[in-house]
Amino acid sequence: EYIKLIEEAKDAIDIPVIASLNCVTDKWWLDYAKEIQNAGANGVELNIAIMPRNNGETPESVEKRYIKIIRNIKPELIFVNYFDDTHQDHRAVATSTISATRYIRNVLFYEVPTTQNFNPNVFVDIEDVLEDKKRLLEAHKSQVFATRIADLNILESAQSTAYFRGYQGRVKHAEGFVSLRLSLFFGKGKKC
């Protein structure tokens, strides 16, 4: 059913489709990632939620399982929320990702409303997809007014951020990222 939804989304919209993959064991990640890729997804969001659940398991053993999943899937690019954040879960995810992706060439941090001290060094022009992004944000009705700021909704925040990051990136609207690592390859037979 989820694979069919991905295929339908690819046919219905003109922006990249990023599918979400949630597993609680490390057994099926690779099989599901391949199915999602074959369905046409432009990317896969890995929601890795493996926690130490028994007395014999340590944080180090859990980290090794994370690394195994990432190595098996072989992602070309990892996006993760920035580590300086007021939300404890965001900090934990970012810190774990730094460790688990130490062999990945491309790792970018993005900002969310609870991010602090974010100074992007990579900018992506989002002029052509900003309205689509706002429509997708609006679909998360419970989050639209969850800014904790009177008379400011998430759509206005996204628009303001797009203007500000655009100004920094020298375009009208942009998203900013902080690179942990970013490898660009130019030349014959190389991907950029």
C-alpha positions in Angstrom: 0.0 0.0 0.0 2.8 2.5 0.9 4.7 1.6 -2.3 1.5 2.4 -4.3 1.2 5.7 -2.5 4.8 6.6 -3.5 4.1 5.8 -7.1 0.9 7.9 -7.1 2.8 10.8 -5.5 5.5 10.7 -8.2 2.8 10.9 -10.8 0.8 13.7 -9.1 3.5 16.3 -8.0 6.5 18.0 -9.6 8.7 18.1 -6.5 11.0 15.4 -5.2 9.3 12.6 -3.3 11.1 11.7 -0.1 9.7 8.4 1.3 9.9 7.6 4.9 11.2 4.3 6.2 10.5 3.2 9.7 11.8 0.0 11.2 12.5 -1.1 14.7 15.0 -3.9 13.9 17.9 -3.9 11.5 16.6 -6.9 9.6 14.4 -5.4 6.8 15.9 -1.9 6.1 17.7 -2.8 2.9 14.8 -4.7 1.4 12.3 -1.9 2.1 14.8 0.8 0.9 15.1 -1.0 -2.4 11.3 -1.3 -2.8 11.0 2.4 -2.1 13.7 3.3 -4.6 12.1 1.0 -7.3 8.8 2.8 -6.7 10.5 6.0 -7.9 11.2 7.9 -4.6 13.9 10.6 -5.0 15.1 9.9 -1.5 14.5 7.9 1.6 14.1 9.3 5.1 15.5 6.7 7.5 13.8 6.8 10.8 16.1 4.6 12.8 14.6 3.9 16.2 16.7 1.1 17.6 17.2 1.6 21.4 19.0 -0.6 24.0 16.1 -2.8 25.1 17.8 -5.6 27.0 20.4 -5.8 29.7 23.2 -7.0 27.4 22.8 -4.3 24.8 25.0 -1.1 25.1 24.8 2.2 23.4 27.9 1.1 21.5 26.2 -2.0 20.2 23.2 0.1 19.1 25.5 2.5 17.3 27.1 -0.4 15.4 23.7 -1.5 14.2 23.0 2.0 13.0 26.3 2.1 11.1 25.5 -1.4 9.6 22.1 -0.1 8.3 23.7 3.0 6.8 26.6 1.0 5.2 24.1 -1.5 3.7 21.8 1.2 2.2 24.8 3.3 1.0 23.1 6.7 1.0 24.7 9.4 -1.2 23.4 12.2 1.0 22.3 12.4 4.6 20.1 15.3 5.9 19.7 15.6 9.6 18.4 18.4 11.9 21.1 20.7 13.3 22.7 19.6 16.7 22.3 23.0 18.5 18.6 22.7 19.3 16.3 23.4 22.2 14.6 20.0 21.7 16.4 17.1 23.4 15.4 14.5 20.8 16.7 16.7 18.0 20.1 17.0 19.8 20.3 13.3 20.4 19.4 12.4 16.7 22.0 14.9 15.4 24.7 13.6 17.7 24.1 10.0 16.9 24.0 10.8 13.2 27.4 12.5 13.3 28.9 9.3 14.7 27.0 6.9 12.5 27.7 8.8 9.3 31.5 9.1 9.7 32.1 7.2 6.5 29.4 9.0 4.4 30.7 11.7 2.0 27.7 14.0 2.1 26.0 15.1 5.4 24.0 18.3 5.7 22.3 19.7 8.7 19.0 21.6 8.2 17.2 24.0 10.5 13.8 23.6 12.2 11.9 26.2 14.3 13.7 25.0 17.5 17.2 25.3 16.0 19.7 27.7 17.6 22.9 29.4 16.3 22.4 28.2 12.7 24.9 29.7 10.2 24.4 28.0 6.9 27.2 27.5 4.4 25.2 25.7 1.7 22.1 27.3 0.0 19.5 25.7 -2.3 17.2 28.0 -4.3 13.6 27.0 -3.6 11.8 29.6 -5.7 10.2 27.0 -7.9 8.9 24.8 -5.0 8.2 27.3 -2.2 4.4 27.3 -2.7 4.4 23.4 -2.9 6.4 23.4 0.4 3.9 25.6 2.1 1.0 23.5 0.9 2.7 20.4 2.3 3.3 22.2 5.6 -0.3 23.2 5.7 -1.3 19.6 5.5 0.1 19.1 9.0 -2.8 20.9 10.5 -1.7 20.2 14.1 1.6 22.0 13.5 0.4 25.1 11.6 -0.1 27.2 14.8 2.4 25.3 17.0 5.0 28.1 16.8 4.3 29.2 20.4 4.4 32.8 19.1 1.2 34.7 19.1 -0.2 35.4 15.6 2.6 33.6 13.8 2.0 30.3 12.0 4.4 27.9 10.5 3.6 29.0 7.0 4.6 32.6 7.7 7.7 31.3 9.5 8.7 29.2 6.5 8.1 32.2 4.1 10.2 34.5 6.3 13.0 31.9 6.6 13.0 31.4 2.8 13.4 35.1 2.3 16.2 35.4 4.8 18.1 32.4 3.6 17.5 33.5 0.1 19.1 36.9 0.9 22.1 35.1 2.4 22.4 32.8 -0.6 21.9 35.6 -3.1 18.6 34.4 -4.5 15.0 35.3 -3.7 14.0 32.2 -1.7 16.4 29.5 -0.3 16.9 26.9 2.3 20.1 26.9 4.2 22.2 23.9 5.3 25.4 23.5 7.4 27.7 20.9 5.9 29.4 18.4 8.1 30.9 17.0 4.8 30.0 17.9 1.2 31.8 16.3 -1.7 31.4 17.6 -5.2 32.8 15.7 -8.1 33.3 17.3 -11.5 34.6 15.8 -14.7 34.0 13.0 -17.1 31.9 10.2 -15.7 31.5 11.9 -12.3 28.3 12.9 -10.6 27.8 16.3 -9.2 
